[in-house]
Amino acid sequence: MNLIAAELATLNTTVLAPVYSWTSAYQNFITEGGVWANACGSKEAALLDFNSQMQQFVNIKIESECCQSYGICGE
């Protein structure tokens, strides 16, 4: 994910940042053991495949504790 974010960042003149700004939040989401693990469901997500992780990530609502307190927003 870090490589994807870095490569997308090189396209700043053609791709606006919001298109790829989710990559760092997603990386934090799937990192097991962060202070956000309980609020965001990261412990469970760390055990899932990419598609299942992404499905769980995009269901994180803006008004959730995960998004409001830790900046991990998938919606």
Backbone as JSON Lines, residues from 0, in Angstrom:
{"i":0,"aa":"M","n":[0.82,-1.19,0.0],"ca":[0.0,0.0,0.0],"c":[0.86,1.26,0.0]}
{"i":1,"aa":"N","n":[1.99,1.21,0.69],"ca":[2.87,2.39,0.7],"c":[3.39,2.67,-0.7]}
{"i":2,"aa":"L","n":[3.72,1.62,-1.44],"ca":[4.21,1.8,-2.8],"c":[3.11,2.39,-3.69]}
{"i":3,"aa":"I","n":[1.89,1.89,-3.54],"ca":[0.78,2.43,-4.32],"c":[0.59,3.91,-4.02]}
{"i":4,"aa":"A","n":[0.59,4.27,-2.74],"ca":[0.43,5.68,-2.36],"c":[1.56,6.53,-2.92]}
{"i":5,"aa":"A","n":[2.78,6.04,-2.84],"ca":[3.93,6.79,-3.34],"c":[3.84,6.98,-4.86]}
{"i":6,"aa":"E","n":[3.47,5.94,-5.56],"ca":[3.34,6.04,-7.02],"c":[2.22,6.99,-7.41]}
{"i":7,"aa":"L","n":[1.09,6.92,-6.72],"ca":[-0.01,7.83,-7.02],"c":[0.35,9.27,-6.72]}
{"i":8,"aa":"A","n":[1.15,9.49,-5.68],"ca":[1.55,10.85,-5.31],"c":[2.38,11.5,-6.41]}
{"i":9,"aa":"T","n":[3.07,10.7,-7.22],"ca":[3.86,11.27,-8.31],"c":[2.97,11.8,-9.43]}
{"i":10,"aa":"L","n":[1.71,11.48,-9.39],"ca":[0.77,11.94,-10.41],"c":[0.01,13.19,-10.0]}
{"i":11,"aa":"N","n":[0.53,13.93,-9.04],"ca":[-0.17,15.1,-8.49],"c":[-0.62,16.1,-9.55]}
{"i":12,"aa":"T","n":[0.08,16.2,-10.65],"ca":[-0.34,17.17,-11.67],"c":[-1.53,16.68,-12.47]}
{"i":13,"aa":"T","n":[-1.79,15.36,-12.45],"ca":[-2.92,14.83,-13.22],"c":[-3.99,14.18,-12.36]}
{"i":14,"aa":"V","n":[-3.64,13.78,-11.15],"ca":[-4.59,13.13,-10.26],"c":[-4.67,13.93,-8.97]}
{"i":15,"aa":"L","n":[-5.87,14.33,-8.6],"ca":[-6.03,15.11,-7.37],"c":[-5.9,14.22,-6.15]}
{"i":16,"aa":"A","n":[-5.37,14.76,-5.07],"ca":[-5.08,14.0,-3.86],"c":[-6.25,13.2,-3.3]}
{"i":17,"aa":"P","n":[-7.48,13.7,-3.3],"ca":[-8.57,12.88,-2.73],"c":[-8.75,11.53,-3.4]}
{"i":18,"aa":"V","n":[-8.29,11.39,-4.63],"ca":[-8.42,10.12,-5.33],"c":[-7.62,9.03,-4.63]}
{"i":19,"aa":"Y","n":[-6.5,9.38,-4.05],"ca":[-5.67,8.37,-3.4],"c":[-5.44,8.63,-1.91]}
{"i":20,"aa":"S","n":[-6.13,9.59,-1.33],"ca":[-5.91,9.92,0.08],"c":[-6.34,8.79,1.01]}
{"i":21,"aa":"W","n":[-7.16,7.87,0.54],"ca":[-7.63,6.75,1.34],"c":[-6.53,5.75,1.64]}
{"i":22,"aa":"T","n":[-5.45,5.73,0.88],"ca":[-4.44,4.68,1.04],"c":[-3.77,4.69,2.4]}
{"i":23,"aa":"S","n":[-3.47,5.85,2.95],"ca":[-2.84,5.89,4.28],"c":[-3.83,5.5,5.37]}
{"i":24,"aa":"A","n":[-5.09,5.92,5.23],"ca":[-6.11,5.52,6.2],"c":[-6.33,4.01,6.15]}
{"i":25,"aa":"Y","n":[-6.35,3.45,4.95],"ca":[-6.51,2.01,4.78],"c":[-5.33,1.26,5.41]}
{"i":26,"aa":"Q","n":[-4.13,1.75,5.19],"ca":[-2.94,1.12,5.77],"c":[-3.02,1.12,7.29]}
{"i":27,"aa":"N","n":[-3.45,2.23,7.87],"ca":[-3.62,2.29,9.32],"c":[-4.7,1.33,9.79]}
{"i":28,"aa":"F","n":[-5.78,1.24,9.03],"ca":[-6.89,0.36,9.37],"c":[-6.46,-1.1,9.47]}
{"i":29,"aa":"I","n":[-5.66,-1.56,8.52],"ca":[-5.29,-2.98,8.51],"c":[-4.1,-3.29,9.4]}
{"i":30,"aa":"T","n":[-3.49,-2.26,10.01],"ca":[-2.36,-2.48,10.9],"c":[-2.89,-2.94,12.26]}
{"i":31,"aa":"E","n":[-2.62,-4.17,12.56],"ca":[-3.1,-4.74,13.82],"c":[-2.34,-4.13,14.99]}
{"i":32,"aa":"G","n":[-3.05,-3.82,16.06],"ca":[-2.42,-3.34,17.27],"c":[-2.41,-1.85,17.47]}
{"i":33,"aa":"G","n":[-2.96,-1.07,16.53],"ca":[-3.03,0.37,16.72],"c":[-4.04,0.71,17.8]}
{"i":34,"aa":"V","n":[-3.97,1.92,18.32],"ca":[-4.89,2.35,19.37],"c":[-6.34,2.34,18.86]}
{"i":35,"aa":"W","n":[-6.5,2.34,17.56],"ca":[-7.82,2.34,16.93],"c":[-8.37,0.94,16.69]}
{"i":36,"aa":"A","n":[-7.63,-0.09,17.03],"ca":[-7.98,-1.47,16.69],"c":[-9.39,-1.86,17.13]}
{"i":37,"aa":"N","n":[-9.77,-1.54,18.35],"ca":[-11.11,-1.92,18.83],"c":[-12.2,-1.09,18.16]}
{"i":38,"aa":"A","n":[-12.0,0.2,18.07],"ca":[-13.02,1.07,17.5],"c":[-13.24,0.83,16.01]}
{"i":39,"aa":"C","n":[-12.18,0.4,15.33],"ca":[-12.26,0.26,13.87],"c":[-12.4,-1.18,13.38]}
{"i":40,"aa":"G","n":[-12.23,-2.14,14.26],"ca":[-12.3,-3.54,13.84],"c":[-11.04,-4.02,13.16]}
{"i":41,"aa":"S","n":[-9.92,-3.38,13.45],"ca":[-8.66,-3.72,12.8],"c":[-8.14,-5.11,13.13]}
{"i":42,"aa":"K","n":[-8.41,-5.58,14.32],"ca":[-7.93,-6.91,14.7],"c":[-8.51,-7.98,13.78]}
{"i":43,"aa":"E","n":[-9.8,-7.86,13.51],"ca":[-10.45,-8.81,12.62],"c":[-9.99,-8.62,11.18]}
{"i":44,"aa":"A","n":[-9.86,-7.38,10.76],"ca":[-9.49,-7.07,9.38],"c":[-8.1,-7.58,9.04]}
{"i":45,"aa":"A","n":[-7.19,-7.58,10.0],"ca":[-5.82,-8.03,9.75],"c":[-5.77,-9.49,9.32]}
{"i":46,"aa":"L","n":[-6.81,-10.25,9.63],"ca":[-6.84,-11.67,9.31],"c":[-7.54,-11.96,7.98]}
{"i":47,"aa":"L","n":[-8.11,-10.95,7.36],"ca":[-8.9,-11.13,6.14],"c":[-8.07,-10.92,4.89]}
{"i":48,"aa":"D","n":[-8.59,-11.38,3.75],"ca":[-7.93,-11.11,2.47],"c":[-8.22,-9.66,2.05]}
{"i":49,"aa":"F","n":[-7.53,-9.19,1.02],"ca":[-7.65,-7.8,0.6],"c":[-9.09,-7.39,0.31]}
{"i":50,"aa":"N","n":[-9.81,-8.19,-0.45],"ca":[-11.19,-7.83,-0.82],"c":[-12.07,-7.68,0.41]}
{"i":51,"aa":"S","n":[-11.93,-8.59,1.36],"ca":[-12.74,-8.51,2.57],"c":[-12.32,-7.33,3.44]}
{"i":52,"aa":"Q","n":[-11.02,-7.05,3.49],"ca":[-10.53,-5.88,4.23],"c":[-11.11,-4.61,3.63]}
{"i":53,"aa":"M","n":[-11.07,-4.52,2.31],"ca":[-11.57,-3.32,1.63],"c":[-13.06,-3.16,1.86]}
{"i":54,"aa":"Q","n":[-13.8,-4.24,1.82],"ca":[-15.24,-4.18,2.06],"c":[-15.53,-3.66,3.46]}
{"i":55,"aa":"Q","n":[-14.78,-4.13,4.44],"ca":[-14.96,-3.67,5.81],"c":[-14.54,-2.2,5.93]}
{"i":56,"aa":"F","n":[-13.45,-1.82,5.27],"ca":[-12.93,-0.45,5.33],"c":[-13.94,0.56,4.78]}
{"i":57,"aa":"V","n":[-14.52,0.28,3.62],"ca":[-15.43,1.25,3.01],"c":[-16.75,1.38,3.77]}
{"i":58,"aa":"N","n":[-16.99,0.48,4.7],"ca":[-18.2,0.56,5.52],"c":[-17.99,1.35,6.81]}
{"i":59,"aa":"I","n":[-16.81,1.91,7.01],"ca":[-16.55,2.75,8.19],"c":[-17.19,4.11,7.93]}
{"i":60,"aa":"K","n":[-18.19,4.42,8.69],"ca":[-18.98,5.65,8.51],"c":[-18.23,6.89,9.01]}
{"i":61,"aa":"I","n":[-18.51,8.0,8.4],"ca":[-17.87,9.27,8.76],"c":[-18.17,9.63,10.21]}
{"i":62,"aa":"E","n":[-19.38,9.35,10.68],"ca":[-19.74,9.72,12.05],"c":[-19.28,8.7,13.09]}
{"i":63,"aa":"S","n":[-18.58,7.65,12.68],"ca":[-18.12,6.62,13.62],"c":[-16.95,7.14,14.48]}
{"i":64,"aa":"E","n":[-16.73,6.47,15.6],"ca":[-15.59,6.8,16.46],"c":[-14.29,6.61,15.7]}
{"i":65,"aa":"C","n":[-14.24,5.58,14.89],"ca":[-13.05,5.28,14.11],"c":[-12.64,6.48,13.23]}
{"i":66,"aa":"C","n":[-13.61,7.05,12.57],"ca":[-13.34,8.18,11.69],"c":[-13.13,9.47,12.49]}
{"i":67,"aa":"Q","n":[-14.02,9.74,13.42],"ca":[-13.97,10.98,14.17],"c":[-12.75,11.09,15.11]}
{"i":68,"aa":"S","n":[-12.37,9.98,15.73],"ca":[-11.27,10.01,16.71],"c":[-9.91,9.67,16.11]}
{"i":69,"aa":"Y","n":[-9.9,8.83,15.08],"ca":[-8.62,8.32,14.57],"c":[-8.36,8.64,13.11]}
{"i":70,"aa":"G","n":[-9.31,9.26,12.44],"ca":[-9.11,9.66,11.04],"c":[-9.1,8.52,10.06]}
{"i":71,"aa":"I","n":[-9.64,7.37,10.47],"ca":[-9.72,6.23,9.56],"c":[-11.16,6.19,9.05]}
{"i":72,"aa":"C","n":[-11.34,6.78,7.88],"ca":[-12.68,6.93,7.31],"c":[-12.73,6.24,5.95]}
{"i":73,"aa":"G","n":[-13.6,5.28,5.84],"ca":[-13.7,4.56,4.6],"c":[-14.87,4.97,3.74]}
{"i":74,"aa":"E","n":[-15.88,5.58,4.35],"ca":[-17.1,5.93,3.62],"c":[-16.81,7.0,2.59]}
